[in-house]
Amino acid sequence: MDRKMANRKLIRLSQLKNKLATENLEEIDWVTFGVIVKKVTPQSTNNGRTFSIWRLNDLRDLNACVSLFLFGEVHKEHWKTDQGTV
């Protein structure tokens, strides 16, 4: 993990909103981790494409969740991922 994180900045999910407002994250090599705390049953768009919605949390601030929408190949590959997965 140390090798993978070398020269990267860890930003907790619970800090993400504040960091987006105060820093230009496009210029930083950063990483975050989240736990799937809720999964919504896969949905369909108006044009028939299926997608998933996950609610992610860093378990530090349970009120600060991020919604992640999975479309296309990402949805097809990961929609069965279990709740509780990091």
Sine and cosine of phi, psi and omega as CSV:
sin_phi,cos_phi,sin_psi,cos_psi,sin_omega,cos_omega
0.00,0.00,-0.62,0.78,0.02,-1.00
-0.86,0.52,-0.66,0.75,0.01,-1.00
-0.91,0.41,-0.68,0.74,0.00,-1.00
-0.92,0.39,-0.52,0.86,-0.04,-1.00
-1.00,0.01,-0.10,1.00,-0.02,-1.00
-0.82,0.57,0.76,-0.65,0.03,-1.00
0.91,0.41,0.30,0.95,0.06,-1.00
-0.89,-0.45,0.48,-0.88,0.02,-1.00
-0.97,-0.24,0.77,-0.63,0.07,-1.00
-0.99,0.11,0.82,-0.58,0.10,-1.00
-0.85,-0.52,0.88,-0.48,0.00,-1.00
-0.93,0.36,0.56,-0.83,0.03,-1.00
-0.82,0.57,-0.62,0.78,-0.01,-1.00
-0.93,0.38,-0.26,0.97,0.03,-1.00
-0.99,-0.17,-0.14,0.99,-0.18,-0.98
-0.86,0.50,-0.72,0.70,-0.03,-1.00
-0.86,0.50,-0.71,0.70,0.02,-1.00
-0.90,0.43,-0.68,0.73,0.00,-1.00
-0.91,0.43,-0.62,0.79,0.03,-1.00
-0.89,0.45,-0.55,0.84,-0.02,-1.00
-0.98,0.19,-0.44,0.90,-0.13,-0.99
-0.92,-0.38,-0.25,0.97,-0.04,-1.00
-0.75,-0.66,0.44,-0.90,0.10,-1.00
-1.00,-0.01,1.00,-0.03,-0.09,-1.00
-0.94,0.33,-0.25,0.97,0.05,-1.00
-0.93,0.38,-0.35,0.94,-0.02,-1.00
-0.99,-0.14,0.05,1.00,-0.06,-1.00
-0.87,-0.49,0.67,-0.75,0.13,-0.99
-1.00,0.07,0.98,-0.21,-0.11,-0.99
-0.81,-0.59,0.31,-0.95,-0.02,-1.00
-0.61,-0.79,0.47,-0.88,0.08,-1.00
-0.66,-0.75,0.33,-0.94,0.04,-1.00
-0.81,-0.59,0.54,-0.84,0.05,-1.00
-0.51,-0.86,0.41,-0.91,0.07,-1.00
-0.95,-0.31,0.70,-0.71,0.07,-1.00
-0.96,0.28,0.95,-0.32,-0.02,-1.00
-0.99,-0.13,-0.29,0.96,0.05,-1.00
-0.39,-0.92,0.64,-0.77,0.09,-1.00
-0.84,-0.54,0.71,-0.71,0.08,-1.00
-1.00,-0.07,0.63,-0.78,0.06,-1.00
-0.79,0.61,0.70,-0.71,0.00,-1.00
-0.75,0.66,0.64,-0.77,-0.05,-1.00
-0.91,-0.42,0.21,-0.98,0.09,-1.00
-0.86,-0.51,0.64,-0.77,0.09,-1.00
-0.98,0.21,0.10,-0.99,0.03,-1.00
-0.87,0.49,-0.49,0.87,0.00,-1.00
-1.00,-0.04,0.18,0.98,0.12,-0.99
1.00,-0.01,0.00,1.00,0.03,-1.00
-0.98,0.22,0.70,-0.72,-0.03,-1.00
-1.00,-0.02,0.59,-0.81,0.04,-1.00
-0.55,-0.83,0.27,-0.96,0.03,-1.00
-0.85,-0.53,0.40,-0.92,0.10,-1.00
-0.79,-0.61,0.80,-0.59,0.09,-1.00
-0.91,-0.42,0.59,-0.80,0.18,-0.98
-0.97,-0.25,0.83,-0.56,-0.06,-1.00
-0.93,-0.36,0.51,-0.86,0.02,-1.00
-0.54,-0.84,0.44,-0.90,0.02,-1.00
-0.99,-0.13,0.10,1.00,0.03,-1.00
0.91,0.42,0.17,0.99,0.08,-1.00
-1.00,-0.07,-0.70,0.72,0.03,-1.00
-0.78,-0.62,0.98,-0.19,-0.11,-0.99
-0.93,0.37,-0.18,0.98,0.06,-1.00
-1.00,0.01,-0.19,0.98,-0.05,-1.00
-0.97,-0.25,1.00,0.01,0.03,-1.00
-0.96,-0.29,0.41,-0.91,0.07,-1.00
-0.86,-0.51,0.73,-0.68,0.07,-1.00
-1.00,-0.02,0.77,-0.63,0.01,-1.00
-0.90,-0.45,0.83,-0.55,0.02,-1.00
-0.99,-0.17,0.79,-0.62,-0.01,-1.00
-0.93,-0.36,0.84,-0.54,-0.01,-1.00
-0.85,-0.53,0.26,-0.97,0.17,-0.99
0.84,0.55,-0.70,-0.71,-0.05,-1.00
-0.89,0.46,-0.56,0.83,0.02,-1.00
-0.90,0.44,-0.69,0.72,0.06,-1.00
-0.87,0.49,-0.75,0.66,-0.04,-1.00
-0.86,0.51,-0.62,0.78,-0.07,-1.00
-0.98,0.18,-0.53,0.85,-0.19,-0.98
-0.88,-0.48,-0.01,1.00,-0.14,-0.99
-0.89,0.45,-0.37,0.93,0.00,-1.00
-1.00,0.03,0.01,1.00,-0.01,-1.00
-0.85,0.53,0.71,-0.70,-0.08,-1.00
-0.96,0.28,0.58,-0.82,0.17,-0.99
-0.86,0.51,0.64,-0.77,-0.05,-1.00
0.99,-0.13,-0.17,0.99,0.02,-1.00
-0.96,0.27,0.60,-0.80,0.05,-1.00
-1.00,-0.03,0.00,0.00,0.00,0.00
